[in-house]
Each structure stands twice: as structure tokens, then as C-alpha cells.
């Protein structure tokens, strides 16, 4: 990797082993930040660290299930032990769940999606916010989705969960603003990630789904993880010092419809 700029700030990124999370990690490392990479899969974390030649002095790898409070406490405590503070938090980990009409969805799928996408975000906020409030400064970005403000058939649990993330974001922003902590949400549209590949493959016609998404996007293409990471990085930076409780779409204009 290129030599990073000098920067004493510390970030936590969940869902850091792929897609938008990994793109964000690379961007923040390039800015000189020290980062705790959190993901369910330790092997995946080690692989991306090795493949991208991450400086071991700049990163901490923590395998954790974000839906389990003890494991959230652990990644927060490990970050403080290693780096001493938390300046930025990307509450990024999420899953899409199975597709199907509401009457065909199982409660087990609903619970699994909510455990990661809502409980995981809630627990991250619960344990990171007190650290930032003590510091008197911090920035958090929760990853919602265009599905957090729109809806469509066959992904009820996912749509519900991403609407919930917006509610959590606004509540946290209201509670933390006086302490100097900002909380915002980013809402990606159709992004070129493995999650989108899975959604396409689980549809009746993967090619038709991809073509439909592209046609519904005024910019006429899928977004790239790096483009979403740029928006997240801005909201985590001091350049966004007067921005809180905001919902930033990164969707190529899809939400215009």
C-alpha cells in the first residue's frame, strides 16, 4: 500500500472483510487512520490483510458476531486496549436474508436478518457512543440502504431492518449531539458487491434483475464499493463537522423514482 498520511485517529469498521467495508478500510488507511477490522470470519480478515499488505501496526483484526453483546463489548474493548480511543465507527455489517413473499418468509429468516442488521447496529451504538461521549467527539455512520426509504417485493425482512436502521440513526444523533458526537446513515443503492450478486442469483432471472436495476438507475450502472466508501469517509471526517442525523443516498439517482 502507498505510504499513509500522518493521522492519529482510530476507526472501527464492521463487515470489514469485503465489499463496502473493505473499500472503506482501504480509504481510511490511506488517510493514516488506525483501524479495527471486525468481521464474522477470522480467516477472511487475515486474508484481506495479507492480500492488501496492511501494516500490522495500523490494523487490529477482530472476529466477532455483531449480534452478540459480549462480542461487541470485546471488539470495543480490544480497540481501546490497542489504540486508546475511537474517533470513527462504521456500523457496516449486514446481511440480505432469503428472498420471498411475506407469506413465504420464515420467522427464522426474519430473526436472523434483524439480529445482524438491527440488533448489531444497536449494540454497536450502545457500546461505542459512551466512549465517544467521554472523549467529547466522534463520528458514526450506520449503513442503511435505499431499501430503508423505499420498498419492493420479496425482501420484507431486509427492507424492515434497513428502515429500522434509519430510526436508530436519528435517535442516536439526537441523543449524542450535545456531547459532540455525530451520527449519520448512508443508503447505498445497487452496488457491485457479493451481496448484490447473491440477490441476483436468488431471483427468478439474475440477468433480468441486473438489467432492471441498471435501467432503474439514472446513471445507468451499478455503483462501486469505493464510491460508497467515499461518502462514508466524508461523513466520518471533520469536513462533515456540522452534519448529523443525515441520510445520504449513494444510488446513482435511483431514489428519484
N, C-alpha and C positions, 0 to 999 in steps of 0.2 A: 504494500500500500504506500501511497505518497506520504511524505513527512507531514504529520498533522500540525495545525496551528497550536500555539500555546493556549491552554484553556484549563481552568481548574474545576469546571463544573462537572457534575455527576448526573447520569441519567439511568433510569431503569426502562427497559423495553421488554414487554411480554410478547409472546408469539414471535420471538426474535430469530428463529431458525429458518425462516423462509418468507417469501412474498414481500408484503409491505414492511413487515417488521425488520427483515434483513436489510432491505433498501434503506430504512431509516437508520439502522445501526451504522451502516457504511457512511452515510452522510454525517452523522453526529461524530463518528470517529475522525472523519476528515476535518471536522471543526475543532478537534483536540479534546473532546469530552471523554471522560472515563465512563464506562457503561457496564451495567449488569444486564447480561442477556438471559432472559428467562424463557424456557420452553419446556414442554412436557417430556421431550426426547433428548436425553443427555448425549446420545451418540450423534444426533443431528447437530446439536450445539458444537460439539467437538469437531465435527466435520466442517461446518461453515467457518469456524475459527481457523482451522488448518488451511482450508482451501483459499481463504482470503488473507492469510498471513497476518491475522490480527496480533497486535503486540500484547503479550500476556500481562504486561504492566498496566495496560489500558482497559482490559476487559476482565470481567468475572462471569463465569458460566454457572448458572444455577438451574438444575432440572426441578420443576415444580408444577403441580397441578393447581392452576389458579382458582379452582372451585373449592379448594380445601383451605380453611382459615389457617391451620397450623403451617401449611406450606407457603402461604402468602406472608405470614409473620417471618418465616425463615428467610425468604428472599429479601425482605426489607432489612432484617437484622444482619444478614450477610453483607448487604451493600454498605450499611453503616459501619460495620466492623472493618471492612476492607477500605472504604473510601471516606467515611466520616460524615457524609451529608448526602442529600438527594435534592437536586435542583430541578430535574425534569423527569416526568413519568409519562410514558406512552402506554396506555392501558389498551393494548392492541390484540391480545389473544382472542380468538373467536372461531366458531365452527358454524357450518351452514345447516347441518342436520339433513334428514331424509326429505325428499320431495313427496308430495301427495296432497290430495284434497283434505280438508279439515276432518271430514268423517272417516278418512282412511288413516289419519295420523295416530300413532300410539302415544299414550301418556309418557311412556319411557323416552321417546324421542323428544317430546316437549321438555321433560325434566332435564335431559342431557344438554339440550341447547341452552336452556335457562341457566343451568349450573355454570357453564363456561361464559356465556355472553352477558349474563346479568349478574349472577352471584359473583363471578370472577371480577367484573368491573367494580361492583360494590365493595368487595373485600380489598381490592387494590386501593380504592379511595379511602376506606376505613383505616388502613394501616400506613398509607403514605401521607395523607393530609396532616396528621398530628406532627409528623417530622417537619414538614414544610411550614406549618404554622409556628412551630418553635423557632425556626430559622427566620421567620418574618418574610419569606419569599419562596416562590416555587411556581412551576407551571405544569399543568396536567392536560393531556389530550386523550380523550376517550374515543375509541373507534366505533362509530355507529355505522351507518350505511345509507345509501339512497333509500333502502327499504325501511329506514327509520322515519321517513316522511311520506313515502309512497307505499303502495301495496300492489300485490298481484296474486294470482292463484298459485297454489301448490307449495308455498313456503311459509305457512302460517306461523309456526313456532319461531322461525328466524325473523320474520317481519315483526312479530310481537316483541322479541328480545331487543331488536335494534330501536324500536320505539321507546322501550324502557331505558335504554342507554341515554337517550336524549333527556328523559325526565331526571335521571340520576345526575347528568351533567349540569343541568340548570339548578338543581337543588344544591349540589356541591359548590357551584360557582357562587350562589347566594350566601352560603354558609362560610365560605373561605375568603371572600373578597376583602373584608376588613383586616384580615391577617396578612394581606399582601400575596395571597395565592390565587392564581388564575386557573380556571377550568373551562376547557372548550371541547368541542367534538368535531371530528372530521367524518364526512359522509361520502365514501367512495361510491362510484357507480360501477360500470362494467370494467374491471381491471384485469389485466393479463397475468393472472396468478393461478396456482394449482387449485384453489377453491373454485374459481370460475370454470376451470377445466372439469372439475367434478360435477358442478351444476349442469354443465352442458351434457356430460356423459350420462347423467341420470335423467335427462329429459327424453322425450319420445324421439327427438331428432337433434343430435348435437350440432350439426351444421346449420340447421334451420334456426336453432336457438342463438347460435353465434351471429348469424346473419341478421336475425331480428333485433338483437341487442345493438349491433352496429348501425342498422337502419334507424333505430330509435335514438341514436346519439347524433346531435347536430354536427359534431366534429368528425363523424364518420369513421370512428375507430375505437378500439379499446384503449383505455389508459394504461400506462406502465407503472409498476410499483414505485419507481423513482419519482414519478410526478406527484403521487400522493405523499410520499415521504417528504418532498419539498414543502408541502403545505403544513404537514405536522411539525417539521423542523422550525418553520416560521412561527407557529403558534407557541412552541416551546421556548423561543428566543426572546430576548429583551426587545426586539423590534416590534413585538406584539404586546408591549407593556400595558396598553390600555384596552386590551381585548380580553373579555371574559364572558362566559355564557353564550358564546357564539357557535353557530352551526355552519361549518364550511363544507360546501359540496365540492367534490372533485370528480365530476361526472361527464365532462365533455359537453355539457349543456343538456343532458338527458332530462333533468328536472324541469326544463322549460315547458315540457308537455304535461 
